[in-house]
Amino acid sequence: MNSTVESTQDIKSDALARILSAAEQEFAERGFDGAGMKALAARAKVSQSLLHYHFGSKDKLYAAVIQSRSSAINSERLMLLGKVDMSADDALPQVFRAMFEPALGPSGGGRAYARIFAGLIAGNERDQALVRANYDETAKTFIAAIRDCLPGAGALSAAQVYLCALGVMATALSREGRAQRLAGTTDTQDDEVLETLIRFAVGGAKAIQNG
């Protein structure tokens, strides 16, 4: 009896994982307006009725994609931030490392979620509500940490530093090769992206602090 229940739960869990993965890809490629529930069901290899059973509407499925991905990113971010020695000389770079690394790694979902995330940042009222619900609490924790690293900085300055760093990160997440194209090279140097982001964010934060 127990094995049957566990097997059923595994099947349900696998179907939900496939739906969320397929939806992430579909929303990334076609945008919210262009993605249809029929195409999403086909991509996830599930019936459209199952899709509606679990999520009800495209809005709810979109929200579930954001919640699932942001939960993975934010959990890793907070874990890494918790390990930062805030009294150390390199506390600020480590705060930015904790902020950037999860989004650039497996938790971040790669190019697909990068496209969705970029839309969220400059999105409509629906997207802004999703940002508030899924990102604001973690953002406030990082803003407080940034402020701790910048003596004399006010809450607004620390928030501006955070948002500027977030914008730069969103550009880097796309990995669409524009930097290489503009530089006239095919050298990707993906392993240096994180370190470049950290140096840039630290420099900008200190400039704002000293400005």
LUMVEX-602672 format. One record per atom (N, C-alpha, C): x, y negated, z negated. Coordinates in steps of 0.001 Angstrom, whole numbers, plus 500000, padded with zeros to 6 digits. Layout:
<atoms>
XYZ...
</atoms>
This chain:
<atoms>
500836501206500000500000500000500000500867498749500000501848498733499094502728497577499017503520497378500290504006498480500878504796498381502102503963497836503250502667498198503271501769497702504313501574496196504177501382495742502932501208494313502676502456493547503074503629494080502691504893493424503028505088493367504531504712494457505232504850494494506682503958493444507331502725493326506839501800492322507368502339490919507140502892490682505949503455489378505635504653489067506511505471490093506811506631489895507690506190489490509084505128490149509586504614489833510915504093488397510945503349488010509893502803486664509822503923485636509745504938485933508927506071485027508782506823484874510091507002485981510809507701485943512100506914485121513113505605485287513119504764484529514057504831483038513754504783482678512481504854481268512097506197480667512472507262481433512275508600480950512629508703480716514128508135481630514920508166481481516374507330480292516821506206480089516166505345478943516511506075477633516236506691477523515067507384476283514717508576476033515635509303477098515968510455476960516861510000476540518261508961477190518760508450476858520087507881475440520108507183475066519045506606473725518976507693472662518947508757472935518218509864471979518168510434471742519559510629472814520303511151472699521664510167471967522574508899472299522449507881471699523313507722470201523037507679469832521766507556468418521415508806467645521832509964468291521730511210467639522121511238467370523628510781468327524409510855468210525859509735467341526448508546467417525876507389466755526478506826465603525648507352465445524434506795464433523561505483464891522975504991464155521996503741464569521354502586464563522349502466463505523121501333463382524037501381464411525154502582464763525600502705465695526719502579467158526346502776467481525075502706468874524629501251469292524447500914470466524978499551470982524849499528472261524039498437472515523357498337473706522505498413474995523327497885474977524534497944476172525382499386476493525740500151475470526126501562475667526468502366476069525243502036475499524100502725475847522857502494477308522497501249477770522657500923479162522353501674480108523281501710479763524564502416480602525533503905480658525220504462479534524851505890479477524539506227480296523290505326480279522319505540481022521080505143482492521212504520482844522359504051484204522606503015484635521566502096483730521284500973484027520398499703483547521083498570484005520586497303483553521158497011482127520713496266481413521545495913480044521191495011480022519955494216481075519791493352481159518615494177481289517338495303482016517409496181482144516242496820480802515913497167480070516939497763478747516750496774477830516021495528477845516472494516477011515839494178477515514431494251478824514244493958479395512923494956478891511885496226478877512242497265478493511285497378476973511127497155476230512203497448474795512148496257473891512432495262474391513113494043473617513320494100472628514461495155471826514525495246470796515560496702470527515907496888469820517007498247469464517425498896468535516407498119467621515845498654466711514830499221467483513641498476468483513190498915469268512029500126470132512365500182470633513587501339471424514004502576470536514093502419469350514638503525468397514720504032468051513322503116467805512412503490467495511029504216468666510388503800469895510714504451471083510156505878471224510668506102470885511937507455470917512502508349469928511764507859468715511551508637467695510856508901468127509419507886468649508756508042469066507357509051470200507224508968471171508119509873472317508049511322471908508268511563471110509296512932470714509619513487469734508584512682468767508180513157467784507205513437468436505859512655469445505504512877470158504245514236470841504235514589471467505357515893472134505454517028471117505384516890470017506114517931468977506131518078468338504753516958467942504164517018467220502893517492468093501738517121469356501751517596470259500697519111470366500714519674470510501916521132470598502021521780469260501684521178468174502102521716466848501784521818466637500273520744466924499573520719466695498137521676467632497408521823468849497922522777469775497341524199469245497464524543468740498650525881468196498872526095466907498080525076466070498016525194464825497262525414465104495781524781466143495288524941466509493888526352466921493525527148467282494523528526467702494287529526466550494375529053465368494774529950464216494935530336463657493569531625463451493376532132462791492171532016461286492407530995460677491818530727459274492087531786458340491501532679458864490687533754458033490135535035458120490967535025458978491980536223459178492790536414458043493793537658457850494227537960456787495196537258457021496531537047458298496869536419458612498156534935458932498001534305458381496966532891458685496734532010458255497912532241457055498445531398456560499539531509457439500787532711457796501245532789458714502383532086460042502115532171460525500877531526461794500563530001461671500538529508460512500143528062460277500194527590460323501650528334459668502528527961459699503946528137461094504539529119461834504079529290463211504558528058464040504191527600463866502942526405464593502503525183464189503319525148462950503744524028462444504545524065462978505981525246463008506579525373463337508003525490464835508291526249465536507477526633466911507812525443467847508032524433467858507166523306468767507405522580468503508715522415467236509058521710466893510306522491467333511534523819467345511423524665467738512548524883469248512613524561469947511528524787471386511451523537472194511765523546473487511409522421474381511702521082473891511145521103473260509986519850472771509395519186471718510264519990471016511077519477469885511844518686470215513082518749471447513564517939471843514706518479471479516075519690470929516134520313470644517420519624469545518205519776469584519526519270468510520384517756468394520356517075469523520188515616469490520216515075468585519121515476468837517897514939468001516818515523466594516867516726466461517426517318465117517556516402464208518363515800464742519423514878463944520240513636463561519444513129464511518679511948464237517860512289463206516799513451463370516169513877462473515096514043461047515613514619460922516790514801459590517379513451458914517588512458459698517995511122459156518172510485458755516853510774459511515806510220459195514493510718457838513995512002457564514206512604456336513695511916455095514267511610455154515559510977453989516214509545454311516614508901455165515815507609455696516209506408454838515863505245455402516166503977454719515915503541454946514464502314454607514182501815454711512811501849456147512304501517457114513162501565458524512772502988458932512392503966458539513217505352458893512951505875458210511687505497456968511494505924456250510301505383456914509031504157457420509104503576458126507959504341459420507675504763460105508734505537461332508564506914461047507971507516459934508381508808459543507805508649459256506319507611458517505966507376458214504548507192459493503740506418460409504278506093461630503545507273462584503429508116462635504454509150463669504511510574463190504277510805461881504372512183461397504272512421460323503208511395459584502824511630458411501984512230458732500614511772459788499965512295460094498624513777460430498675514181461232499655515598461561499808516385460309500185515810459468501037516473458223501430516745457350500211515774457236499315515949456416498119517092456938497245517247458265497192518341458854496417519690458475497019519778458497498350521031458129499009521294456629498911520261455834498996520428454381498858520973454048497470520476454731496445520985454514495087522452454913494983522824456021495651524214456463495623525119455485496363524655454985497500525421453986498260525621452729497423524578452317496753524670451117495916525674451321494779525698452521494202526660452824493135528101452715493630528288452985494926529636452948495501530045451549495952529105450619495959529373449261496442529097448261495319530053448038494449529845447107493335529366445743493820528323445269493200527798443953493560526745443978494644526570445119495304525575445218496378524178445331495781523242444616496377521861444707495934521151445879496577519932446141496113519161447262496640518872447097498129518571445867498554518266445626499963519489445863500835520654445400500387521884445619501157522179447101501291522018447844500193522262449289500235521280449976501177520017449518501176519022450095502082519370449794503534519880448588503796520282448231505158521472449069505618522407449314504700523539450187505018523031451570505386522107452088504600521544453413504862520879453466506237520071452473506548519340452472507815520271452309509013521303451487508862522294451345509940523009452670510178523388453333509095524059454630509211523126455653509846521843455591509502520855456508510061520726456320511568520737455064512012520633454788513439521819455316514220523006455145513657524213455655514314524172457182514361523707457792513268523604459242513236522634459756514290521503459070514458520506459494515445521091459500516851521939458524517156522600458482518466523546459657518627524297459952517578525262461048517648524571462405517747523405462526517148522698463806517138522328464294518530522082463373519439521620463763520771522641464591521530523913464341521276525000465077521952524771465140523463524306464035524031523980464032525458525158463638526340526321463418525737527534463210526500527746461814527032526980460852526551527117459510527093528475458902526750528966459163525545530276458612525160531358459111526110531297460404526441532277460962527363532112460366528764530861460166529170530594459592530486531122458161530574530881457382529541531356455999529529532878455923529450533463456914528773534916456933528627535611457577529828534821458192530722535395458842531893536170460100531552535668460863530575536351462087530174535325463184529948535793464418529994534927465555529693535265466138528327536169465504527621536589465981526305535502465661525285534840466701524776533708466481523875534140466200522436535132466931521928535633466744520567534508466698519542533613467685519635532471467728518727532884467795517266534049468404517022534498468536515639534878467192515027535067466166515853535449464856515343534256463915515165533088464332515615531914463459515543531595463101514098531588464085513220531257463840511821532232462859511187533537463080511417534539462204510808534434460782511364534136460653512652533970459329513254532774458605512650531674459324512480530483458736511871530768458251510452531478459061509692531782458698508308532643457444508265533693457405509084534576456230509091533803454985509500532944455107510497532167453972510973531211453480509888530524454403509236529566454032508201530254453384507006531394453930506608532138453358505487532598451939505819533145451750507039533587450430507455532450449432507466531290449843507990530139448955508028529621448611506642529611449615505764529141449388504400530032448386503685531322448526503845532255447615503165532184446212503758531925446138505074531789444815505697530560444092505163529468444835504982528259444248504423528492443836502967529200444673502236529505444361500838530347443091500714531301442932501620532226441797501540531700440558502252530621440740503031530126439640503829529366438620503045
</atoms>
